[in-house]
Amino acid sequence: MVEGLWTVVFRAGQISAGGVVVLQSGKIIGGDSQYYYIGTYSESGGRITATIRVQAFITNAVSVFGMPVGFFDLNLAGTINGNQGSASATTSTFPGLRLNMNLVRRA
């Protein structure tokens, strides 16, 4: 079971940042200092997949990809083992770039 409050550290190339997400009943909500996240997930046998909309809430927000953008969608796949997880995600907004994440369940 993956439900709970998770911190996430994400990295795209040399840029890294962090945020929080809540996973509950197949839904994801969360955010960081410039963006909020809303999406859905499924989990089975320690594998997790998700589709997440990342939406800016401040003017001229700069994404972890190093470019300003108002929103983008992520397609994520990863593994969860107890209170730890790792995942990677891609987005059609920045083709060829990959976002890597480390997750820790906090509550």
C-alpha positions as CSV (number, residue, x, y, z in Angstrom):
1,M,0.0,0.0,0.0
2,V,1.4,3.4,-1.0
3,E,-1.2,5.7,0.5
4,G,0.2,8.5,2.7
5,L,2.2,11.7,2.7
6,W,5.5,11.5,0.7
7,T,8.4,13.9,0.2
8,V,9.9,13.8,-3.2
9,V,13.3,14.9,-4.5
10,F,13.4,15.2,-8.2
11,R,16.2,15.7,-10.6
12,A,16.5,16.6,-14.3
13,G,20.1,16.8,-15.4
14,Q,22.0,19.0,-13.1
15,I,18.8,20.7,-11.6
16,S,17.1,19.3,-8.5
17,A,14.2,20.3,-6.4
18,G,11.8,18.9,-3.8
19,G,8.1,18.8,-3.0
20,V,5.4,16.8,-1.2
21,V,2.7,14.6,-2.5
22,V,-0.3,12.8,-0.9
23,L,-1.3,9.5,-2.4
24,Q,-4.8,8.4,-1.5
25,S,-7.4,6.2,-3.2
26,G,-5.7,6.4,-6.6
27,K,-5.3,10.2,-6.5
28,I,-2.2,12.4,-6.2
29,I,-2.1,15.9,-4.9
30,G,0.9,17.9,-3.9
31,G,3.2,20.7,-4.8
32,D,6.5,22.7,-4.3
33,S,7.4,26.4,-4.2
34,Q,6.2,27.1,-7.8
35,Y,3.9,24.3,-8.9
36,Y,1.1,22.2,-7.6
37,Y,0.4,18.6,-8.8
38,I,-2.8,16.8,-9.4
39,G,-3.0,13.3,-10.9
40,T,-3.9,9.6,-10.6
41,Y,-1.8,6.5,-9.8
42,S,-2.1,2.8,-9.7
43,E,0.1,0.4,-7.7
44,S,0.6,-3.3,-7.9
45,G,3.3,-5.6,-6.5
46,G,5.6,-2.7,-5.6
47,R,5.3,-1.0,-9.0
48,I,3.6,2.4,-9.4
49,T,2.5,4.2,-12.5
50,A,1.0,7.7,-12.5
51,T,-0.1,10.5,-14.8
52,I,0.3,14.0,-13.2
53,R,-0.5,17.5,-14.3
54,V,2.1,20.0,-13.0
55,Q,0.6,23.5,-12.9
56,A,2.4,26.8,-12.1
57,F,0.8,29.0,-9.5
58,I,3.3,31.9,-9.7
59,T,4.1,34.1,-12.7
60,N,7.2,33.0,-14.6
61,A,7.6,29.7,-12.8
62,V,10.8,27.8,-13.9
63,S,10.4,24.1,-14.1
64,V,12.9,21.5,-12.9
65,F,13.8,21.2,-16.6
66,G,15.3,24.7,-16.3
67,M,12.7,26.3,-18.6
68,P,9.7,28.5,-17.7
69,V,6.4,26.8,-18.4
70,G,2.9,27.2,-17.1
71,F,2.0,23.5,-17.0
72,F,3.1,20.1,-18.2
73,D,2.0,16.5,-17.8
74,L,4.2,13.7,-16.5
75,N,4.0,10.0,-17.2
76,L,5.7,8.3,-14.3
77,A,6.8,4.7,-13.5
78,G,8.7,3.4,-10.5
79,T,8.9,1.1,-7.6
80,I,7.9,1.4,-3.9
81,N,9.5,-0.7,-1.2
82,G,8.1,0.0,2.2
83,N,8.6,3.7,3.0
84,Q,11.1,4.3,0.1
85,G,10.5,4.7,-3.6
86,S,12.2,5.7,-6.8
87,A,10.6,6.7,-10.2
88,S,11.3,8.3,-13.5
89,A,9.0,10.4,-15.6
90,T,8.8,11.8,-19.1
91,T,6.8,14.7,-20.6
92,S,5.9,15.5,-24.2
93,T,6.5,19.2,-23.3
94,F,10.3,18.5,-23.0
95,P,10.9,15.5,-25.3
96,G,14.1,13.6,-24.6
97,L,14.4,14.8,-21.0
98,R,13.8,12.5,-18.0
99,L,12.8,13.4,-14.5
100,N,14.2,11.1,-11.8
101,M,12.7,11.0,-8.3
102,N,13.4,9.6,-4.9
103,L,10.4,9.3,-2.5
104,V,10.1,8.9,1.2
105,R,6.8,8.2,3.1
106,R,6.6,10.6,6.0
107,A,3.1,9.8,7.3
